[in-house]
């Protein structure tokens, strides 16, 4: 049978971090005889080579090649490319992993669209990944019609014959931006590029030891010499004009102007001057066409103007001002719509002294206000940009950093007629069907006029109702809550919260007597599709001498969750205990059928009886 996909992995001293990748490769839905995995070990000195040899001995579709250490992934990837037999080659890093259907889905899209390059959705775990690119599928994309230059890593499928026909290979030896050079040549020569965004194919991992190659500090001279090589490739493969400028603008913004933004304020002076000199010289040499920088947002235009004028001290001052800018996002309401938590979020940016970021204005236009004199009004102009703020909201899983983007749409903005502050209101949908297990925290990133800030968290205004829910045909307990620090989180597995304790404050009395039949509406959101949630219900006398435990259920109803149970007799003046079997931590609820007790005393009693949840007391 023809091999459809060759997975090529450059390996060096990966150790235990390679196990998730191995599991994900052998767990693909594509049949074993349709794909192969080629591991090229770059002279590892740990146990990794032996682990790979063992894997190859166990599986016919795994091959291992050992080479002397070359110092960087380029040579191992090239050797893997030469050994590959697949119609497509998928380059994967040794400390990342693949989703189960990644090969099957990406290959099918490539064949259907006759693509030379297939980009599967990348999900970051502690690493920043493209977001705009993966908001929709593209069957036929190009650098001018889709934001594919957001993704310059090699974690894609490339048609093997296409790479061979154009002689596209990775530069070898220890160097930077080898991925950019490879992808640039592929993007500019491909007859077809497709983007698969409706399934997370590739999981990009930040290792706990932070030993990923991309986390090492760059050498300024070597780095920007490598960028010159990528620019040479662009100029060789394109004519001057919009197509060329797409890539040049990407590098000017991301590899150069971003580095004289907030990172500039964090560098020590010696390193800051070294990296500045390289950026300045490269800008003067290769980035002279105004059409490269005119489409940039205001703050990047300002940085570029200061850079071209060699105003080092002003760039330092601007970077320090930028570092103090913060974006504050607060949820002012929350409600359930079927299986989605719908939040209204108010967002505003503030300067280091706590004042809102304001605009300047004349009779026609609005301008960015910055503490730097002598910057042209053309660079600072934001008249159109005021309407184009881009906010992305993501929920991030505690522990492993898995992130999922939420749907968000603007519902209002306040723009002054003249000078003044601007703020925004967004409707954010947290779809609990897209997040599994654990505790998830909500973040936002706001980009407007060139300001870009990752808020630490999205907060929740005091008094916002945070109703728990039971969702899904296999019932899941979902508990949105306001953390001790006032931030929005959602517990998908009763890790730090429990449904019974969440209900305790709502249910002080259920009447003087109940039973034999118990029917009690609980303040829990359900949907028509919600399956019944099994619970244990116990009626217990005050002295604890008599009790009766029965199986009950919480079923979906219009008014909330309907708790039903059948006792053998009527119970007078008894306690009602409720337990769920879902999750760990405190999972019991006692509702006392006497006069209302003080809430702190009652909750303290519940925690003593049923055990505290896994809350360490740390504010989140």
VOMARVEX-725919 format. One line per 3 residues: number of its first residue (from 1); for each residue x, y, z of C-alpha. Coordinates in steps of 0.25 Angstrom, whole numbers. Example, Ala and Ser with C-alpha at 12.3 -4.5 7.8 and 13.67 -1.06 7.14 Angstrom:
% residues 2
1) 49 -18 31 ~ 55 -4 29
***
This chain:
% residues 620
1) 0 0 0 ~ 5 14 -3 ~ 10 22 9
4) 1 34 11 ~ 9 42 21 ~ 23 42 27
7) 24 48 40 ~ 38 53 42 ~ 44 56 56
10) 57 62 59 ~ 61 57 72 ~ 72 61 83
13) 73 58 97 ~ 57 58 99 ~ 56 48 110
16) 43 46 116 ~ 37 58 108 ~ 37 49 96
19) 26 39 102 ~ 14 48 99 ~ 18 49 84
22) 21 34 83 ~ 7 31 89 ~ 0 41 79
25) 7 36 67 ~ 4 21 70 ~ -10 25 74
28) -14 31 60 ~ -27 28 54 ~ -20 26 40
31) -16 11 39 ~ -2 7 42 ~ 1 3 27
34) -3 17 22 ~ 7 25 30 ~ 21 24 35
37) 29 31 46 ~ 44 34 44 ~ 52 39 56
40) 65 44 53 ~ 74 45 66 ~ 84 56 66
43) 94 49 74 ~ 87 49 87 ~ 95 46 100
46) 83 41 108 ~ 74 29 108 ~ 66 35 96
49) 73 26 85 ~ 70 13 93 ~ 56 17 95
52) 54 20 80 ~ 61 7 76 ~ 52 -1 85
55) 40 6 78 ~ 45 3 64 ~ 47 -12 68
58) 32 -12 73 ~ 26 -5 61 ~ 28 -7 46
61) 24 7 42 ~ 35 13 51 ~ 49 16 46
64) 60 22 54 ~ 73 28 48 ~ 85 31 57
67) 94 42 53 ~ 106 50 59 ~ 102 62 66
70) 100 74 57 ~ 95 84 67 ~ 81 88 61
73) 69 82 55 ~ 72 85 40 ~ 81 73 37
76) 72 63 44 ~ 60 68 37 ~ 67 68 23
79) 71 53 26 ~ 57 50 30 ~ 52 56 17
82) 61 48 8 ~ 57 35 15 ~ 42 38 14
85) 33 30 5 ~ 20 37 8 ~ 12 46 -1
88) 12 57 9 ~ 23 60 20 ~ 19 65 33
91) 30 71 42 ~ 28 70 57 ~ 36 74 68
94) 41 64 78 ~ 34 70 90 ~ 21 73 84
97) 9 63 81 ~ -2 61 70 ~ -17 59 72
100) -22 46 68 ~ -29 50 55 ~ -18 59 51
103) -11 51 40 ~ -25 46 34 ~ -31 60 34
106) -19 68 28 ~ -16 57 18 ~ -31 57 13
109) -31 72 12 ~ -18 72 4 ~ -23 62 -6
112) -36 68 -8 ~ -31 82 -10 ~ -18 77 -18
115) -10 85 -8 ~ 5 86 -7 ~ 4 91 7
118) -6 87 18 ~ -6 95 31 ~ -14 88 42
121) -19 96 54 ~ -8 98 65 ~ -12 98 80
124) -2 105 89 ~ 1 99 103 ~ 9 110 109
127) 14 115 96 ~ 8 126 87 ~ 2 121 74
130) -6 128 63 ~ -20 131 65 ~ -26 139 54
133) -21 129 44 ~ -29 118 50 ~ -43 125 51
136) -47 118 38 ~ -44 107 28 ~ -37 111 15
139) -37 101 4 ~ -29 110 -5 ~ -20 120 2
142) -9 130 -2 ~ 0 139 6 ~ -9 151 0
145) -22 145 3 ~ -20 138 17 ~ -11 141 29
148) -3 129 27 ~ 10 137 29 ~ 6 137 44
151) 11 123 44 ~ 25 121 40 ~ 28 108 48
154) 30 95 40 ~ 19 88 47 ~ 11 86 34
157) 9 75 23 ~ 17 78 11 ~ 15 69 -2
160) 28 62 -3 ~ 29 63 -19 ~ 27 78 -17
163) 39 79 -8 ~ 48 71 -17 ~ 44 78 -29
166) 48 92 -23 ~ 60 87 -15 ~ 53 92 -2
169) 62 88 10 ~ 65 93 23 ~ 78 101 25
172) 88 92 33 ~ 96 95 46 ~ 93 104 58
175) 85 116 53 ~ 72 123 55 ~ 60 125 46
178) 63 113 38 ~ 48 110 39 ~ 45 124 33
181) 54 121 21 ~ 48 108 19 ~ 33 113 20
184) 36 125 11 ~ 41 117 0 ~ 29 107 1
187) 19 118 2 ~ 24 126 -10 ~ 25 114 -19
190) 13 105 -15 ~ 2 103 -25 ~ -8 101 -14
193) -8 104 1 ~ -20 99 10 ~ -23 102 25
196) -30 93 34 ~ -36 100 46 ~ -48 92 51
199) -39 82 58 ~ -27 84 67 ~ -17 76 60
202) -3 80 66 ~ -1 82 81 ~ 11 92 83
205) 17 90 97 ~ 25 98 106 ~ 34 89 114
208) 35 90 129 ~ 50 91 128 ~ 48 101 117
211) 59 94 109 ~ 51 97 96 ~ 61 103 86
214) 51 115 83 ~ 53 119 98 ~ 68 122 97
217) 72 136 96 ~ 77 140 82 ~ 90 145 78
220) 87 158 71 ~ 97 158 60 ~ 95 143 56
223) 80 145 57 ~ 79 157 48 ~ 89 151 38
226) 79 139 37 ~ 68 148 35 ~ 75 155 23
229) 76 141 17 ~ 61 140 18 ~ 59 153 12
232) 69 149 0 ~ 60 137 -3 ~ 47 147 -3
235) 54 156 -13 ~ 59 145 -21 ~ 45 139 -22
238) 36 152 -24 ~ 36 165 -31 ~ 35 178 -23
241) 21 180 -19 ~ 9 176 -10 ~ 13 161 -10
244) 27 163 -6 ~ 23 173 5 ~ 14 163 12
247) 26 156 17 ~ 35 168 18 ~ 24 175 27
250) 23 162 35 ~ 37 162 39 ~ 38 177 41
253) 27 176 50 ~ 30 163 58 ~ 45 161 57
256) 49 176 58 ~ 39 186 63 ~ 33 177 74
259) 47 175 80 ~ 48 190 82 ~ 35 190 89
262) 32 185 103 ~ 44 175 102 ~ 53 186 100
265) 50 192 114 ~ 54 178 120 ~ 67 176 114
268) 80 180 121 ~ 87 192 115 ~ 98 184 108
271) 89 174 101 ~ 79 185 98 ~ 89 193 90
274) 94 181 83 ~ 81 177 78 ~ 77 191 75
277) 89 193 66 ~ 86 180 58 ~ 71 184 56
280) 75 199 52 ~ 85 194 42 ~ 76 184 36
283) 64 194 35 ~ 73 204 28 ~ 78 194 18
286) 65 186 14 ~ 53 193 19 ~ 53 206 12
289) 39 205 4 ~ 29 213 12 ~ 18 203 7
292) 24 193 16 ~ 21 201 29 ~ 9 210 25
295) -1 199 27 ~ 4 196 41 ~ -4 200 53
298) 0 214 60 ~ 9 209 71 ~ 18 201 61
301) 18 213 51 ~ 23 221 63 ~ 34 211 67
304) 38 210 52 ~ 39 226 51 ~ 48 226 63
307) 56 215 58 ~ 59 221 45 ~ 63 234 51
310) 72 226 61 ~ 65 231 73 ~ 70 220 83
313) 67 228 96 ~ 53 231 91 ~ 51 217 88
316) 55 213 102 ~ 46 223 108 ~ 34 218 99
319) 37 204 103 ~ 36 207 118 ~ 23 215 116
322) 17 203 108 ~ 22 193 119 ~ 13 200 129
325) 0 200 120 ~ -10 190 125 ~ -23 185 119
328) -34 182 129 ~ -45 173 126 ~ -57 171 135
331) -69 162 133 ~ -81 170 137 ~ -92 159 135
334) -92 144 133 ~ -103 135 128 ~ -105 121 122
337) -110 119 108 ~ -112 104 106 ~ -97 99 108
340) -91 112 107 ~ -87 123 118 ~ -90 136 112
343) -82 148 118 ~ -83 163 116 ~ -68 168 117
346) -64 182 119 ~ -50 185 114 ~ -41 198 116
349) -26 201 115 ~ -19 209 126 ~ -6 216 127
352) 4 213 138 ~ -2 224 147 ~ -16 217 145
355) -23 227 136 ~ -30 222 124 ~ -21 222 111
358) -26 234 104 ~ -26 240 89 ~ -23 254 85
361) -31 260 74 ~ -32 272 64 ~ -44 276 55
364) -42 264 46 ~ -34 252 53 ~ -31 245 65
367) -16 242 70 ~ -9 233 79 ~ -4 240 92
370) 10 237 95 ~ 20 243 105 ~ 30 245 93
373) 32 259 86 ~ 35 260 71 ~ 27 249 65
376) 19 252 52 ~ 4 252 53 ~ 4 243 41
379) 10 232 50 ~ 1 235 62 ~ -12 235 54
382) -23 225 59 ~ -36 231 53 ~ -40 218 46
385) -33 209 56 ~ -42 213 67 ~ -53 205 61
388) -44 193 59 ~ -39 188 73 ~ -36 173 72
391) -39 166 85 ~ -37 151 86 ~ -42 143 98
394) -37 129 102 ~ -39 119 113 ~ -27 113 118
397) -26 100 126 ~ -18 100 139 ~ -6 91 140
400) -3 89 125 ~ -6 102 119 ~ -16 96 108
403) -24 108 102 ~ -37 109 94 ~ -41 122 88
406) -55 127 91 ~ -65 133 81 ~ -66 148 84
409) -73 160 77 ~ -73 175 81 ~ -86 180 86
412) -82 194 89 ~ -71 204 89 ~ -70 218 95
415) -62 227 86 ~ -61 242 90 ~ -65 252 79
418) -51 259 82 ~ -40 255 91 ~ -42 245 102
421) -42 231 106 ~ -48 219 98 ~ -54 206 104
424) -61 194 98 ~ -71 184 102 ~ -71 170 97
427) -80 158 98 ~ -72 145 100 ~ -77 131 99
430) -70 120 107 ~ -75 107 101 ~ -73 97 111
433) -74 86 100 ~ -60 90 96 ~ -53 89 109
436) -51 76 116 ~ -47 73 131 ~ -40 82 141
439) -41 97 144 ~ -40 107 133 ~ -37 122 134
442) -42 133 125 ~ -31 142 118 ~ -32 153 108
445) -22 160 99 ~ -25 173 93 ~ -19 180 81
448) -23 194 78 ~ -14 205 71 ~ -2 196 73
451) -4 194 88 ~ -4 179 91 ~ -6 174 105
454) -9 160 111 ~ -17 163 123 ~ -14 153 134
457) -28 149 136 ~ -43 154 133 ~ -49 158 146
460) -63 157 150 ~ -71 169 156 ~ -76 166 170
463) -90 161 171 ~ -90 155 157 ~ -99 142 157
466) -90 130 155 ~ -100 118 153 ~ -95 104 153
469) -100 94 142 ~ -102 80 138 ~ -99 78 123
472) -98 67 113 ~ -104 54 109 ~ -93 48 119
475) -96 58 130 ~ -85 67 134 ~ -85 77 145
478) -80 91 141 ~ -77 101 152 ~ -74 115 147
481) -69 123 159 ~ -62 136 164 ~ -48 133 170
484) -43 139 183 ~ -36 149 174 ~ -48 153 167
487) -45 146 154 ~ -54 137 145 ~ -51 122 145
490) -59 110 142 ~ -58 96 148 ~ -61 85 139
493) -58 73 149 ~ -61 78 163 ~ -46 80 165
496) -47 92 174 ~ -62 94 175 ~ -73 84 177
499) -88 85 173 ~ -93 81 187 ~ -86 92 194
502) -89 102 183 ~ -104 99 186 ~ -103 100 201
505) -104 115 202 ~ -117 115 193 ~ -124 104 201
508) -126 107 215 ~ -140 100 217 ~ -148 91 208
511) -160 90 218 ~ -163 84 231 ~ -165 70 225
514) -163 63 212 ~ -165 49 207 ~ -168 38 203
517) -167 46 190 ~ -157 57 189 ~ -158 67 177
520) -149 79 179 ~ -145 89 169 ~ -130 93 170
523) -124 106 165 ~ -116 98 154 ~ -116 101 139
526) -120 89 130 ~ -123 88 116 ~ -133 79 109
529) -121 70 105 ~ -116 69 119 ~ -116 55 124
532) -120 51 138 ~ -110 53 148 ~ -110 41 159
535) -108 46 173 ~ -109 39 187 ~ -120 46 196
538) -120 43 211 ~ -131 47 221 ~ -125 48 235
541) -131 51 248 ~ -124 62 256 ~ -118 53 266
544) -113 44 255 ~ -120 32 261 ~ -129 30 249
547) -126 31 234 ~ -130 26 221 ~ -122 27 208
550) -127 25 194 ~ -123 27 180 ~ -128 40 174
553) -126 48 161 ~ -125 62 157 ~ -133 64 144
556) -135 75 134 ~ -146 84 136 ~ -150 98 132
559) -148 104 146 ~ -135 98 148 ~ -130 84 152
562) -141 76 158 ~ -136 67 170 ~ -145 54 171
565) -144 43 181 ~ -154 32 187 ~ -153 30 202
568) -160 18 209 ~ -167 28 219 ~ -169 43 222
571) -158 49 229 ~ -160 60 239 ~ -150 71 244
574) -139 63 238 ~ -126 67 230 ~ -125 65 215
577) -111 61 210 ~ -108 61 196 ~ -95 55 190
580) -91 54 175 ~ -81 43 170 ~ -74 53 160
583) -61 59 163 ~ -52 60 175 ~ -52 69 187
586) -64 73 195 ~ -76 66 189 ~ -87 66 200
589) -98 76 203 ~ -106 76 216 ~ -119 84 215
592) -125 85 229 ~ -140 86 231 ~ -140 95 243
595) -139 110 244 ~ -129 117 235 ~ -115 116 241
598) -104 126 239 ~ -97 123 225 ~ -82 123 230
601) -86 113 241 ~ -94 104 232 ~ -83 104 222
604) -72 101 232 ~ -80 89 237 ~ -82 84 223
607) -67 85 220 ~ -64 78 234 ~ -74 67 230
610) -70 64 216 ~ -56 69 215 ~ -51 82 208
613) -48 83 193 ~ -35 83 187 ~ -33 98 189
616) -20 102 194 ~ -24 115 199 ~ -16 122 188
619) -23 133 181 ~ -25 131 166
***
